Amino acid sequence: MFTPAHAFFLTLLAHTVSVCSSESPERQLLRFVYKGNEEGVWNLLRQGVPVDTRKEANQRTALHLAARYGRLGVAKVLLTHNPVLDARDINGQSLNSFMTGSTDEEKEEFWRKLEREMERIAVEEKVALDADLNGHVGADNQGTERIHGGHGLGNVNAESEWILDLAISFDLAIANTFFCKTEEHIITYKSGGSSTQIDYLMYRRSNLIEIKDCKVIPGDHVAPQHRRLVMDV
């Protein structure tokens, strides 16, 4: 079973961060996240500052803040240190909540940054992107057969345009649409009467043959509403 260790390759310089005596390392980590200081975050984590450090006032984690303010580079650094992905703040909000509440400008900036990071990765490098992208790519793959296997769920929504554009631009197969499954093994998000597919595993199309299976495990949740999506290679 393959759990993507990383979707991107980061080049960061290792410098020692001197922690001011008037500011705790945890508080400094959150400040670096807010400012988008990737190097500062990286070095504090290497020094042992907890990756799941929370802001005291609202209990938002460092990853929550990175998602809220569109700090993609910082988020990638945090993800290399295995943060708790289903953490919730004082109001019960998850990572998905921050993405859902983003303005159109914030969403566009997020996707532009993601595209820029993808451009930095050599074509021959393997890429595995595992993410809640808050969009529906649907079951119909007419015109997108190379990157969409035709085994999605329901209809597309506006957010699907970003997902499909990314997949086409960088030749990434949406792996969980390439395997015929029952609906229960396709649904990645289930809450009340709502059952959707918004979590995706994307893999280089040229390496798709390496994947033996990709499916949702219905009884295994990474968050209260999000089901675990796995890939076997």
HELIX and SHEET records of a PDB file:
HELIX    1   1 PRO A   25  LYS A   35  1                                  11    
HELIX    2   2 GLU A   38  ARG A   46  1                                   9    
HELIX    3   3 ALA A   62  ARG A   68  1                                   7    
HELIX    4   4 LEU A   72  LEU A   79  1                                   8    
HELIX    5   5 LEU A   95  THR A  100  1                                   6    
HELIX    6   6 ASP A  104  GLU A  119  1                                  16    
HELIX    7   7 SER A  160  SER A  169  1                                  10    
HELIX    8   8 ALA A  175  THR A  177  5                                   3    
HELIX    9   9 GLU A  183  HIS A  185  5                                   3    
HELIX   10  10 ARG A  205  GLU A  210  5                                   6    
SHEET    1   A 3 ALA A 128  ASP A 132  0                                        
SHEET    2   A 3 ASP A 199  ARG A 204 -1                                        
SHEET    3   A 3 LEU A 172  ILE A 174 -1                                        
SHEET    1   B 2 TYR A 189  SER A 191  0                                        
SHEET    2   B 2 SER A 194  THR A 196 -1                                        
SHEET    1   C 2 ASP A 213  HIS A 221  0                                        
SHEET    2   C 2 ARG A 227  ASP A 232 -1                                        
END                                                                             
